[in-house]
Amino acid sequence: INILPDNYKSKHGFIYSPKFKISVSSKEEKTIKKTIHYLKIGQINYAPKEYWLKTSPNARDQIIFQVAGRKQCEKFIKKIPIDLFQTTKKESYRLWQDAIEILRKREHFTYDGFIKLCKARDIINDRHKPKTYRSAEWFENFLAEKKDEYFNDKTFRLKMIGSQHRRG
């Protein structure tokens, strides 16, 4: 789940972009296409091995299956049970489901819900954080003096809720 401060485009100061991604060898393209056909959601992206060579000398071409947006992620959760995952992927999927539920219930419009969302995201993204990543701790520090402005002002919260309805 991407959470970015955005004081220019959104009315509430943050952009939320939930995603589910799985990267597999390009040999699995047929399987991924069948999965998309079955689920009726998602898309395929391609990542050539040159993209991965910086971090993995044995890299291969990859297919990336991705579901993006809250509504698409909710559909995915309904169709894919947690029991299909094992070990750490299972825990990450459970946390991701919890994060989507926070967004669905609009709990991210409260300070506690927002920080809970950020902490779940930190655990899920533990190893794969881009340089521009903002952790829960970063958001806590950022909001330390602005918490009331972002989460307690009734007028501001109404703007946030209205903006979220338009974005879906």
Beta strands, then each sheet from edge to edge (+ up, - down):
strand 1: 2-5
strand 2: 14-17
strand 3: 19-25
strand 4: 43-47
strand 5: 62-68
sheet 1: 1+ 2-
sheet 2: 3+ 5- 4+
end
